[in-house]
Structures are given as structure tokens and as C-alpha cells.
Amino acid sequence: MRRMVLLACLLPLAACAGRQSPLAPAALQAEWLHWLLMLMFWVCGIVYALVIALLGASIWRGRHRLAAKPEIEPDDRRLSRGLGVWAGMIVVGLTVLILGSFVVERQLADMRAHEALVVRVTGQQWWWRVQYRDPAGGGWIETANELHLPAGRTARIELGSVDVIHSFWVPNVAGKMDVIPGRANAIDVTPHRLGWFRGQCAEFCGAQHAHMAFDVKVDTPAEFTRWLAAQARPAAPPTGAALVVANGACASCHTLRGTAARGRAGPDLTHVGGRRSVAAGTLPMSRGALQGWIAQPQALKPGTLMPAVALSGAQADAVAAYLESLK
Ligand code: CUA
């Protein structure tokens, strides 16, 4: 039984590392926040342990003395010395915490590089529009629910919302930043550890708040350049039964660069098949997931603005195969 309890206590530690955890930092900003978190943990932990120990000791001593001399009066000098120790602990603890958070705040503020890579991220119910500057010059290129960042370079993520308040949070990379309609917020991130991480909207924003996730990939600079160049290319044009994507209902809400589809209400689908998830982290990307999402979006994510699209069996197969092929 004792062993079972011990094991159960250790179980929550399994969540400490991983791709959505502030305890496994992958960027300079997250390193500093992790340092502050550890400082708070140790200061509060030590104070807690001291309080319990002193309290236990004084209860134990008091009982023994009371047993020996029941008529004893409390000693005023001892009492005021005890109060002095408490007050000292509080002042020292709070001073360390205040200095710690001041240092971290300064560090985060000083990381704003002048020549940062700018990424625009716009929250809306319930997905993320992601825009990068076209490396060939000119306008912005767009993707959704997936952010690629080059390691070793500071990216400024400019945040906006078109509807309600959301919050941008990738715990491995940086702290939270609210995404507020009508207000330009930004957060700087300087990732240094390669890999996939998970971001999540951290402000309740409606029925599908939980399904407003996104993937973050930290690439080597060369990988990032390749990825961005690939994103800038137009989509391969649809053929046969898949033509309905560019000419039918999809085109009024979605853009497929290089085709007639230029809708702006929903995510850009130009390279949708290369993304990791369907519907902002609702389903892992696959042909079946795409087909299910097109046929039954309200069953998978009730309240989403994506309407069910009536397609014939052959069309549905062709559309899902075409979208999956858009890497
Ligand atoms: Cu967007 Cu919660």
C-alpha cells in the first residue's frame, strides 16, 4: 500500500517534461521563466518547510513544559523573538522573489532584437491564422495552426484577434500573451532547442476553446529557409473530381494560392497536407481526418464556422486525396 501511494505521488512528475511544459524550456525566454519558477519553488518550499518545522518544535516543547509545570506563563521575550524570526523570513523571502522577477522582466525586455523575424498570428474562433513575409519580397504568405521558427534567431510574434480575447501560449517557448481585438500585442521568442512543441489558446473564448491548439516547430536555419520557400509556392492545381475545391463551396471561405479559390474567412489551404493537424489540433492530419472534417465538421467541433459540405462519394475521396497531397 505504501509503495502504491509513493508511485501515485510520483505519477504527476511524468507531465514535467514534454512538448507542452514550462519545465522543459526550448527558448531563451522560457529558460528565464523556468529560472523564476524554480526560484519561487525553492523560496516557498524552504519557507514552508521552516514553518512546519518551527511550529512542530514549539508545539512539542510547549507540551513537555506544560506537563512539567502546568501553571507556567508564556515567556514574552521568547514570543517576540519568535515573531521577529517570522517577520524576517517574510521580508527576506519576498525581497528575493521581487528581485528575481525584476531581473527576469529586464532580461525578457532586453531580448527584443532589432532585426527580428516578424510572424503575424491572428486568433479567431477557433483557429490561428499565421503569416510570414514572402522571402522573395512582396506580401505576406499564409498558413494556419502551425508555426515554424528558426533556432538561434529572435522572432517577434505580432498578435491580433478578429473576434474575442484569446491567449497565445507555447509553454516550452515563452510565457502567455493575451490576444485582444483592437490591440497590437507582441511576444519575442528566441528558440534554441529543435523539435515539435504544442501551443494552446489559454483564454476561454467559446465552446471550442479547447480545440484551439497549434503546433510549433523549431527548425535549423537551413530547414526554416527551405520550409518558408516551400510555403511561398502556389498549390498544385486540382484536377478531375477535386476541381470542386477551387470552383465550389470551399473557394468562398478558403484560399488555395495559384487557383481560383481566394476566400479569406477560413484557413489558407495552399499547403494544408503538410500540416500536422486538422481543425487546430482537433485531429491528426490524414486523408480520413480531412474527409471526416469536410463531411461532419459540426460533429467533430460543434459550433465551428466550417459548414458541412455536401459532396458526392467520388468528390469527397478526390478532395481529401488532393488536400492531403498539398505538402
Ligand atoms: Cu481562443 Cu481560447
Residues whose N, C-alpha, C, O or C-beta is under 5 A from the ligand:
A	BS01	CUA	I165 H166 C201 A202 E203 F204 C205 H209 M212
